[in-house]
Structure formats: C-alpha cells, structure tokens
C-alpha cells in the first residue's frame, strides 16, 4: 500500500469514528435542547394563564386571549396541590392524518381557594427526524473531509514527498559494480536531509566493502593457484622418480587433494563474482545448442561410466542471460547427474520453451534435497564433490529469475529449472 493511500485511509477511519461519536452526542444534545425549550415555552404559557386567572379573568376568556393553542383549562370541584406534570402523549394530526407524539405539560393551580387544571401540549420533533438531520449534516461534513483529505494527500504526495521519491529512484538505480556512491542531495526538509546523508554513508561503505571483497577474492584466488600449481608440478616430477607402490599411492592422494583445492578456489571465486553481479550483460543464448554440445562433449565420460542418456530437446530455445552463466549452470547440472549416478544408470534430459529438466538414477541423498543448494552441502559426505555445484546453480537461477526445484522419488534425482521470460 502506498504512503498516500495509507495516509488517506487512516485519516478517514479516524474521521468516521469522530463523526459517529459526534453524531451520537449531537443527537442527544439537540433532542434535549428542543424538549427543554418546548417545556419552558409551555411553562411560560401556564404561568401567563395563571396570572390572568389571578386577575379575575374567566378561563374561557383566558383561552381566547392566549390564542387557544392546544390549551385546556378546567375548574376542579376538589382541592389539588399546586404542581406541574410533564409527559408525552399521542395526538391526532389532521394534516398528516396520523397520531403524532406531543409533549404535554399539566399544572394544578390554586387561586382564591379554587383549584384549576391547566394543560397544554405541542408536537415535538420525532427521533427519526432528528436522526435524519444529524446524518445529513454529518454526511456533508464527511464529504468535505474526504475532499480535503484527498486534496491534502495529493499536495503532500506530489510536492512535499518529491525529494523522497527522488532518493528512492537513485537507490533503485544504484549499481554496486559502478563503484560510485550516492552523494547526499540537499532538500529543505530536515528528515529528508538525514535520509540522504544516511544513504550516502551506506552506499560509500557498500562500495568500499565491495571493492575490498572483490580485491580479496581475486588476490586469494590468484595466490592460491600459484602454490597449488607449484605443488602439482613437483608431485608430477616425484611420480617419475622411481617411487614404491605405497609411495605412489600417497602422491596420487595428494594430487587429488590439490585438484580439489584448485576447484574449490575457482568455485568460490566464481560464486563471489555471481553474488556481486559481475556477469551483467545478458544475451540471447541458444539453450538447445548449448545442451546438445554439452552432452556431446561428455560422450566418452558417459561411456566409461556405462550410462544411458535419453534426450527430448526442443529446437531453438532462447533465453536471455549471460552466456558464461548459461554454460556454467548447464555444466554443473549435467556433471552432477553423471557424478552422482550409479553404474549402468540412466540420465533423462528434457528441454522445452519453459523448462529445463534433468533426471538421473542414483543413491538416496543423506540430507533433505532443499539443503543441497546450500554451500558445502553434499548428498554423500564421502564423495569427492566440493559441495558448491548446486549452490552456484541456485545463485545463477536467482540472478536470472529462474525457479529451481530438486526432488528425489523412486530412485531418481529430479532437478527442474523453470525458465521465466524464455523466448523461443
């Protein structure tokens, strides 16, 4: 939800709550005020009638003087204490032709030893009429509030938050590989200035860390490869110096270890480059051709391991990605299907416009398949694998928006790469 929408929503929710409470209070105040005013008006009428009776006027003449407005005066043949009674009554309304609620005020007065009954009544405003008036008023107020909120919202969103949107756009376009931080832009709002200074500090630190990490990875890879190459060469010379069978076994074991260290160094350097998005320029890669050529290049190795490969490869499947990453992804997947297979095993390769699938027979993994995409996680801890192949594949898939899944069912390892955005 956008900040503008959230602001309007919160403002309107608070406004509605305030208007509901205000409406209830207004209804009660208006109703009490009308009834109180009507009550005092009737009491004044009764006091005026009492005054005229005290002056010796006959009550039928008093009624004429007072205008005969719903006024009833009777002389009582019994004594009544002076008092006032206020209540509601229903009176027939000739114009509306229905019974209407009226406020009735009744007074008993004693004048010169004679008790009088004086009563008057008048229509009161009904509750539903007051409710309709209050609701109509509140709806007008609410409409004005909504218009005002939207107007203020557009003003805030369009003008006041313009520097904030510019900062977001600069962050969105920030490329770590360009090795340039984002200088703080000056605004007339303190909070935005603080934000821009923070962005400048963070991007400066990110660029510095990236540069140091990149240099470290490159230097470490280079420095490791040099002594490994020297050790490998000396071990090869040592194998030609008339070693005993037992000594030759040790030397061969060391050579395997050195080759594994060399692969580990190269794989870690590759992972660092992928994570730093150094493979940036994408091209149209013919995945069909890449897969066919990759399988062809492994024919001897497939034959030595007595493996049977079945292929269902669609023609001219194109995908937008860096060609080096495409080759690395495919080679890692296919090498895994060979390396983690069984003797006389099978490999099934399928490629469509939307998916690349590799299935191979093999032993059941000792860890959950989802964990095999993590670094140094291996299906068989005793294998010669360095445990980085699938991690590299996952990083390549994530960088290119592909969906990756790995399952093991009925003795088959199944890896599926959903090629989002594929063009054929």
Beta strands, then each sheet from edge to edge (+ up, - down):
strand 1: 71-75
strand 2: 83-93
strand 3: 98-111
strand 4: 114-123
strand 5: 283-286
strand 6: 308-313
strand 7: 318-321
strand 8: 346-351
strand 9: 355-361
strand 10: 403-409
strand 11: 412-418
sheet 1: 1+ 4- 3+ 2-
sheet 2: 5+ 7-
sheet 3: 6+ 8+ 9- 11+ 10-
end
